[in-house]
């Protein structure tokens, strides 16, 4: 039995390696100047997400193994910052995608999900009449207050959140650490959403990007995970690498993957008391019928058509 996404390891970042499949499994290879090859085998069946940084190559058999085990492969920039592309496992149920489309396609239901996200983030009930514009304003005020509080605690001085890839090296350590930790968080959230069969592109607050829903769900945990971590690294000489290492250590206590699965299911299907396990594959594809709903596939309906 393969582990469920909620029980899997969080993520692995790799760069300047060659990932190959051999007779034993998938391994990461490095070659020294004198030709000595070092191999480290990867726990593919228990790994939720692997982030491939610059200088990394991967063979087709290794990529196929990751796909069979449901491991999301994300291509990132240097240090795991910026996500360029990601894989999608094939054998997934569409149940949670259908719930997502149902909630997303209606403006009132979509706004209700956005309000629930705000409640989950800040544990503050918002009026039912609140618009999305008002929610954005309240969210901005609370994050600004959090930045100010953490800046005072760590004696950082005046802080302003900035993300400028064109002037990356000119940013302060807090912004560098926050961007690096957020990218790792995005990778984990993306892996969980793909394992559930959801669309990363159909966001409820964010829109216009292929990772809009990833940003929505990741925002639920930034105030607890990445933002305090980034401010604690305000004087670090290597804030990006240190942020990734400390972020991984915190995940062991935070148990992020099970929480993501539970939160996504409660947002998309709040009326279901006992949702299906995450990442549950389907044995048989069904057919859609506008009158009766779902009908079995793999059935020859020619005789029924003749009788009608």
C-alpha positions in Angstrom: 0.0 0.0 0.0 1.3 3.4 -1.0 1.1 6.1 1.8 -1.6 8.7 1.5 -0.5 12.2 0.7 -1.3 13.3 4.3 1.2 10.7 5.6 4.0 11.4 3.1 7.2 13.2 3.5 6.9 16.9 2.6 9.3 17.9 -0.1 12.9 17.4 -1.3 14.9 20.1 -3.1 17.7 19.1 -5.5 20.0 20.9 -7.8 23.2 20.2 -9.8 22.4 16.4 -9.8 21.2 13.8 -12.4 18.1 11.9 -11.3 18.0 8.4 -12.9 16.2 5.1 -12.6 18.2 1.9 -12.1 17.4 -1.6 -11.2 17.0 -0.7 -7.5 15.0 2.5 -7.7 15.3 6.2 -8.4 18.5 7.9 -7.3 20.3 11.3 -7.5 23.8 11.1 -9.0 26.7 13.5 -8.7 30.1 13.1 -10.3 33.2 14.5 -8.8 36.1 16.0 -10.8 38.0 12.6 -10.6 35.0 10.7 -12.0 33.7 9.2 -8.8 29.9 8.8 -8.9 27.9 9.3 -5.7 24.3 8.0 -5.6 21.5 8.8 -3.1 18.3 6.8 -3.5 15.1 8.7 -3.2 11.9 7.5 -1.3 9.6 8.0 -4.3 6.6 6.2 -2.9 6.7 8.3 0.3 7.6 11.7 -1.2 5.0 14.2 -1.9 6.9 16.7 -3.9 10.4 17.1 -5.4 11.7 20.5 -6.3 14.2 20.4 -9.2 16.5 23.4 -9.2 19.1 24.6 -11.8 21.6 22.1 -13.1 19.3 19.2 -12.6 18.5 16.6 -15.3 16.0 13.7 -15.0 15.5 10.7 -17.2 12.2 9.5 -18.6 12.1 6.3 -16.5 12.7 8.2 -13.3 9.9 10.7 -14.2 7.6 7.8 -15.0 8.3 6.3 -11.6 7.5 9.6 -9.9 4.2 9.7 -11.8 3.2 6.2 -10.9 3.8 6.9 -7.2 1.9 10.2 -7.3 5.0 12.4 -6.5 4.6 15.9 -7.9 7.8 17.1 -9.8 8.2 20.8 -9.7 10.8 22.7 -11.8 12.0 25.8 -9.8 14.5 28.5 -10.1 17.7 28.9 -8.0 17.2 28.1 -4.4 13.7 26.8 -5.0 12.4 30.3 -5.7 9.8 30.6 -8.5 7.8 27.6 -9.9 8.0 27.1 -13.6 6.1 23.9 -14.2 4.8 20.8 -12.4 3.6 17.3 -13.3 0.1 15.9 -12.7 -0.5 12.3 -11.9 -3.1 10.6 -14.2 -5.0 8.0 -12.1 -7.0 10.4 -9.8 -10.7 10.7 -9.1 -12.4 13.9 -10.3 -14.6 14.0 -7.2 -12.8 17.0 -5.5 -12.3 18.7 -8.9 -16.1 18.6 -9.4 -16.6 20.0 -5.9 -14.1 22.8 -6.7 -15.8 23.7 -10.0 -19.2 23.6 -8.3 -18.1 26.1 -5.7 -16.0 28.2 -8.1 -18.6 28.6 -10.9 -21.2 30.4 -8.8 -20.3 33.9 -7.6 -22.1 33.6 -4.3 -20.6 30.2 -3.5 -17.2 31.4 -4.5 -17.5 34.4 -2.2 -18.6 32.1 0.6 -15.5 30.0 0.2 -13.4 33.2 0.3 -15.1 34.3 3.6 -14.4 30.8 5.0 -10.7 31.1 4.1 -10.5 34.5 5.9 -12.1 32.8 9.0 -9.6 30.0 8.8 -6.6 32.4 8.5 -7.5 34.9 11.2 -10.2 33.1 13.3 -12.4 36.1 13.0 -16.0 35.8 11.7 -16.7 38.3 8.9 -20.2 39.6 8.1 -22.1 37.6 5.5 -22.5 40.9 3.5 -18.7 41.4 3.2 -17.5 41.8 -0.4 -14.3 40.4 -1.8 -12.9 43.9 -1.9 -13.5 44.4 1.8 -12.0 41.0 2.6 -8.8 42.0 0.7 -8.7 45.2 2.6 -9.1 43.5 6.0 -6.5 40.8 5.0 -4.0 43.6 4.1 -4.5 45.4 7.4 -3.9 42.2 9.4 -0.8 41.2 7.5 0.6 44.7 7.8 0.0 44.6 11.5 1.8 41.2 11.7 4.8 42.5 9.8 5.0 45.5 12.2 4.8 43.3 15.3 7.5 40.9 14.1 9.7 43.7 13.0 9.5 45.2 16.5 10.2 41.8 18.1 13.3 41.2 16.0 14.4 44.9 15.9 14.4 44.9 12.2 13.1 48.5 11.8 10.7 49.5 9.1 9.8 46.5 6.9 8.0 46.5 3.6 7.2 43.3 1.8 8.8 43.3 -1.7 9.3 40.7 -4.4 11.4 41.8 -7.4 13.0 38.9 -9.4 14.8 41.5 -11.5 16.7 42.9 -8.4 16.8 39.7 -6.4 20.2 40.2 -4.8 19.4 43.7 -3.7 16.6 42.6 -1.4 16.9 42.4 2.4 17.4 39.1 4.2 13.8 39.0 5.5 12.3 39.3 2.0 14.8 36.8 0.6 13.9 34.2 3.3 10.2 34.8 3.0 10.3 34.3 -0.8 12.3 31.1 -0.4 10.1 29.7 2.3 6.9 30.6 0.4 8.1 28.8 -2.7 8.7 25.6 -0.7 5.2 26.1 0.8 3.7 26.5 -2.7 5.4 23.3 -3.8 3.9 21.3 -0.9 0.4 22.9 -1.4 0.6 22.2 -5.2 1.5 18.5 -4.5 -1.4 18.1 -2.1 -3.9 19.7 -4.5 -2.7 17.6 -7.4 -2.9 14.4 -5.2 -6.5 15.3 -4.4 -7.3 15.9 -8.1 -8.0 19.6 -7.8 -7.2 22.2 -10.3 -4.4 24.5 -9.1 -5.7 27.2 -11.5 -9.2 27.7 -10.2 -8.6 30.1 -7.3 -11.3 31.7 -5.1 -9.4 34.8 -4.2 -6.5 34.7 -6.7 -7.1 34.4 -10.4 -5.4 34.7 -13.7 -2.5 32.3 -13.0 -2.1 28.5 -13.2 -1.3 28.4 -9.5 -4.2 30.6 -8.3 -5.7 28.0 -6.0 -2.2 27.1 -4.7 -1.8 30.7 -3.6 -5.2 30.7 -1.9 -4.4 27.6 0.2 -0.8 28.6 0.9 -2.1 31.9 2.4 -3.8 30.0 5.1 -0.5 29.0 6.7 1.9 31.9 6.0 1.2 33.8 9.2 2.1 30.6 11.2 4.9 29.2 9.2 6.8 31.3 6.7 6.4 34.9 8.0 7.8 34.4 11.5 10.5 32.2 10.1 11.6 34.9 7.7 11.9 37.5 10.4 13.9 35.2 12.6 16.5 35.1 9.8 16.9 38.9 9.5 20.6 38.7 10.2 21.4 35.4 8.5 24.2 35.5 5.9 22.4 32.9 3.8 18.7 33.6 4.4 17.4 31.5 1.4 19.1 28.2 2.2 18.5 28.6 5.9 14.8 29.3 5.3 14.4 26.1 3.4 16.2 24.0 6.0 14.3 25.5 9.0 11.0 25.4 7.1 11.5 21.6 6.6 12.2 21.1 10.3 9.1 23.1 11.3 6.9 20.9 9.1 7.6 17.9 11.2 5.8 19.5 14.1 3.2 21.4 12.1 2.0 18.3 10.2 1.1 20.5 7.2 0.1 17.9 4.6 -2.8 16.3 6.6 -3.9 19.8 7.5 -4.0 20.9 3.8 -6.0 17.9 2.8 -8.5 18.5 5.7 -8.8 22.2 5.0 -9.3 21.8 1.2 -12.0 19.1 1.7 -13.9 21.2 4.3 -13.7 24.3 2.0 -14.9 22.5 -1.2 -17.4 20.1 0.4 -18.5 21.5 3.8 -21.6 19.4 3.9 -19.8 16.1 3.7 -19.4 14.4 7.1 -17.0 11.7 6.0 -15.1 12.6 2.8 -13.1 10.0 0.8 -9.4 9.5 1.6 -7.1 11.9 -0.2 -5.7 10.8 -3.5 -8.1 7.9 -3.9 -7.8 6.4 -7.4 -10.9 5.2 -9.3 -11.1 1.7 -10.6 -13.4 2.6 -13.5 -14.3 5.8 -15.3 -18.0 6.6 -15.3 -20.1 8.3 -17.9 -22.2 11.4 -17.3 -25.9 11.4 -18.1 -28.0 14.6 -17.7 -31.0 12.6 -16.5 -29.6 9.9 -14.2 -26.2 11.4 -13.3 -23.3 8.9 -13.3 -23.6 5.7 -15.2 -21.1 2.8 -15.6 -18.5 3.0 -18.3 -17.3 0.0 -20.3 -20.9 -1.0 -21.2 -22.3 -1.3 -24.7 -25.5 0.7 -24.7 -26.3 -0.1 -28.4 -29.2 -2.4 -27.4 -30.8 0.3 -25.3 -30.5 2.8 -28.1 -32.2 0.4 -30.5 -35.0 -0.2 -28.1 -35.7 3.5 -27.8 
